[in-house]
Amino acid sequence: MIQISNLILVADVSPEVAGSSSFNMIASFFAAALLIVIPAAAFLIFVSQKDSLERTSATRRR
């Protein structure tokens, strides 16, 4: 932790810039979750449930 704070001081980065940058990074993680991960997971769950129903109805027809 001390090395990171020394790096920030040597790089002459203000606390406001560091805070803004970290906030934007966390916000981009949430945006990625909302735009990519959640829809993909919902689609995979939907396809999995649909396939399960098709397999169940196919075995009942036999």
C-alpha positions in Angstrom: 0.0 0.0 0.0 2.9 2.4 0.8 4.3 1.8 -2.7 1.1 2.7 -4.4 0.8 6.0 -2.4 4.4 6.8 -3.2 3.7 6.2 -6.8 0.7 8.5 -6.8 2.8 11.2 -5.0 5.7 10.8 -7.5 3.3 10.9 -10.5 1.9 14.2 -9.1 -1.7 13.0 -9.2 -4.2 15.0 -7.2 -6.6 13.1 -4.9 -9.5 14.5 -6.9 -8.3 12.9 -10.1 -7.5 9.6 -8.3 -11.0 9.6 -6.8 -12.7 10.5 -10.0 -10.8 7.8 -11.8 -11.6 5.1 -9.3 -15.3 6.1 -9.4 -15.4 5.9 -13.2 -13.7 2.5 -13.1 -16.3 1.1 -10.6 -19.1 2.7 -12.6 -17.9 1.0 -15.8 -18.0 -2.4 -14.0 -21.6 -1.8 -13.1 -22.4 -0.6 -16.6 -20.8 -3.8 -18.0 -22.8 -5.9 -15.7 -26.0 -4.2 -16.7 -25.3 -4.2 -20.5 -23.5 -7.5 -20.9 -23.5 -9.9 -18.0 -27.2 -9.7 -16.9 -28.7 -10.0 -20.4 -26.4 -12.9 -21.3 -27.2 -14.7 -18.1 -30.9 -14.2 -18.6 -30.6 -15.5 -22.2 -28.7 -18.6 -21.1 -31.2 -19.3 -18.4 -34.1 -18.9 -20.9 -32.4 -21.3 -23.4 -31.6 -23.8 -20.7 -35.2 -23.8 -19.4 -36.6 -24.1 -23.0 -34.3 -27.0 -23.7 -35.3 -28.7 -20.5 -39.0 -28.4 -21.4 -38.4 -29.8 -24.9 -36.5 -32.8 -23.5 -39.2 -33.5 -21.0 -42.0 -33.4 -23.6 -39.9 -35.5 -26.0 -39.5 -38.3 -23.4 -43.3 -38.2 -22.6 -44.1 -38.8 -26.3 -42.2 -42.1 -26.3 
